[in-house]
């Protein structure tokens, strides 16, 4: 079944990913919050559906089992599983509009080679979907903080070496951009 993954499979992958996030979290408060949320979600999954979904995810090599020294079995997200989770979140990205604009422009510039033309077009598609203004063919502008969202896209498509992110205090045709983004 795994191709797109059913809701239970998706939830399992996201919960395992949350476990990874927990291990990487430096804040005890954030760790406890993640633990509480993960616990609630596990309790919502039907047992029979859980076993069927875990088996399917295992057969699809999205998860693997590991046995520790005490004999406890752990489910671990594989790299393929991690990529699947990241793809779930990719199309849920949104840039939050703050109550007060900080009067800075976020500029994304890229020079992606012709050999990766498809990735270039995909990046453009994501930037447009996130309501960036296309300043030039490979220069997009947005007024609100979006560093994390851009980093996420860059990492997912492995475009780090081709993409730059700039925070600018002014742009020469700023009035046009302010009108476009309803900031006047």
Secondary structure, 3 states (H helix, E strand, C coil): CCCCCCHHHHHHHHHHHHHHHHHHCCCHHHHHHHHHHHHHHHHHCCHHHHHHHHHHHHHCCCEEEEECCCCCEEEEECHHHHHHHHHHHHCCCCCCCCCCCCCCEEEEEECCCHHHHHHHHHHHHHHHHCCCEEEECCEEEECCCCHHHHHHHHHHHCCHHHEEEEEECCCCCHHHHHHHCCCC
